[in-house]
Amino acid sequence: MKGDKVTKHYTTDLGIDVIDIAKMYNLNFNRGNIVKYVCRAGKKDNEVQDLEKALDYLQRELKHMKQ
């Protein structure tokens, strides 16, 4: 599935899948999504929306850490 139309926006020019990078670093759900949306920003229709999603996951992670 790597590199196909569905996941192309998650794959670097070197063919590395951002989700695989998150797994390699053993990132939790929130942190993985932060990386995913920052890397995807600009590769799909709405760059601002992707960055807002990354920010939302960052805020969720910070809230979780402060509990």
C-alpha positions as CSV (number, residue, x, y, z in Angstrom):
1,M,0.0,0.0,0.0
2,K,3.0,2.3,0.4
3,G,3.2,5.0,-2.3
4,D,-0.3,4.4,-3.7
5,K,-2.9,7.1,-4.0
6,V,-4.3,6.5,-0.6
7,T,-1.0,6.9,1.3
8,K,1.1,9.0,-1.0
9,H,0.7,12.1,1.3
10,Y,2.1,10.0,4.1
11,T,5.2,8.9,2.2
12,T,8.5,10.9,1.9
13,D,10.3,11.4,-1.4
14,L,12.6,8.6,-0.3
15,G,9.6,6.2,0.1
16,I,9.6,6.2,3.9
17,D,6.1,6.1,5.4
18,V,5.6,8.7,8.1
19,I,3.5,6.2,10.1
20,D,6.4,3.8,10.0
21,I,8.6,6.5,11.4
22,A,6.2,7.0,14.3
23,K,6.3,3.3,15.0
24,M,10.1,3.3,14.9
25,Y,10.1,6.0,17.6
26,N,7.4,4.2,19.5
27,L,5.3,7.3,19.6
28,N,1.9,7.1,21.2
29,F,-1.3,8.0,19.3
30,N,-1.2,11.7,19.9
31,R,2.5,12.1,19.1
32,G,2.2,9.9,16.0
33,N,-0.6,12.0,14.7
34,I,1.3,15.3,15.4
35,V,4.2,14.0,13.2
36,K,1.8,12.6,10.6
37,Y,-0.1,15.9,10.2
38,V,3.0,18.1,10.2
39,C,4.6,16.0,7.5
40,R,1.4,15.8,5.5
41,A,0.8,19.6,5.6
42,G,1.1,21.0,2.1
43,K,0.7,17.7,0.3
44,K,-3.1,17.7,0.3
45,D,-5.7,20.3,-0.3
46,N,-5.8,22.2,3.0
47,E,-2.4,22.8,4.6
48,V,-3.8,25.0,7.4
49,Q,-6.3,22.3,8.4
50,D,-3.5,19.7,8.7
51,L,-1.5,22.1,10.9
52,E,-4.5,22.8,13.0
53,K,-5.0,19.0,13.4
54,A,-1.4,18.7,14.5
55,L,-1.9,21.5,17.0
56,D,-5.1,19.8,18.3
57,Y,-3.2,16.5,19.0
58,L,-0.3,18.5,20.6
59,Q,-2.8,20.2,22.9
60,R,-4.4,16.8,23.8
61,E,-1.0,15.4,24.6
62,L,-0.1,18.3,26.8
63,K,-3.4,18.1,28.6
64,H,-2.8,14.3,29.1
65,M,0.7,14.9,30.5
66,K,-0.5,17.6,32.9
67,Q,-3.1,15.3,34.5
